[in-house]
Amino acid sequence: MSTEGELHVVVGTGPLGLAVVRCLAEAGERVRAVNRSGRAELPEGVELVAANASDGSSLSRALEDGAVLYHCANTLYHTWPKTLPRS
């Protein structure tokens, strides 16, 4: 399956998310980064959207038109049942 020209959405802009964003941007992919604050230092051309990964409707809007999702959001392990949606 080719994803050429399709939108890659990276949820989370911590160390892992930023590394994924940079790799995708360097490869010439269309990239949208998603985090709660809507602020991050990203490569030129990367779209940034504010959304809360624990809020399904907020996250759904941020994922709109995306072809590939990279789940790089992180919370403390013991908070996962409360902070990360099941589906």
C-alpha positions in Angstrom: 0.0 0.0 0.0 1.5 3.3 -1.0 1.0 6.4 1.1 2.7 8.8 -1.3 1.0 12.2 -1.0 -1.3 11.1 1.8 -1.5 12.8 5.1 0.5 11.3 8.0 -0.9 12.3 11.4 1.5 12.1 14.4 -0.3 12.3 17.8 2.1 13.5 20.4 5.1 15.9 20.2 7.3 14.5 22.9 10.7 13.0 21.9 9.2 10.0 20.0 6.6 12.1 18.2 9.1 14.8 17.2 11.5 12.1 15.9 8.7 10.6 13.8 7.6 14.0 12.5 11.2 14.9 11.5 11.7 11.6 9.7 8.4 11.9 7.8 9.1 15.6 6.9 12.6 14.8 5.7 11.1 12.0 3.5 8.9 14.6 1.9 5.6 13.3 3.4 2.6 15.5 4.3 2.6 15.6 8.1 0.2 16.9 10.7 1.4 16.9 14.3 -1.2 16.9 17.1 -0.7 17.9 20.7 -2.8 19.5 23.5 -1.2 22.9 23.5 -1.0 23.5 19.7 2.6 24.7 20.2 5.7 22.9 19.1 8.9 23.6 17.2 8.4 21.6 14.0 10.0 21.4 10.6 8.8 23.8 8.0 5.6 22.7 6.3 4.4 20.5 9.1 0.8 21.3 10.2 0.2 21.6 13.9 -3.3 21.0 15.4 -4.3 21.3 19.1 -6.4 18.3 20.3 -6.7 16.2 23.5 -6.0 12.5 22.8 -8.2 11.6 25.7 -11.2 13.3 24.1 -12.6 11.2 21.2 -14.3 14.0 19.4 -11.4 16.3 19.7 -9.0 13.6 18.4 -11.4 12.6 15.6 -11.3 16.2 14.2 -7.5 16.2 14.4 -7.3 13.0 12.5 -9.6 14.1 9.7 -8.3 13.4 6.2 -5.3 11.4 7.7 -4.3 8.2 5.9 -1.7 7.1 8.4 -1.8 7.5 12.2 1.3 7.4 14.5 0.2 7.1 18.2 3.1 8.8 20.0 1.1 10.4 22.8 2.2 9.4 26.3 0.9 9.6 29.8 2.1 7.9 32.9 1.4 4.2 32.7 -0.9 4.1 35.7 -3.1 6.8 34.2 -3.7 5.0 30.9 -7.2 3.8 31.7 -8.3 7.4 32.3 -6.2 9.3 29.8 -6.2 7.1 26.7 -9.5 6.2 25.0 -10.2 2.5 24.4 -11.1 2.9 20.7 
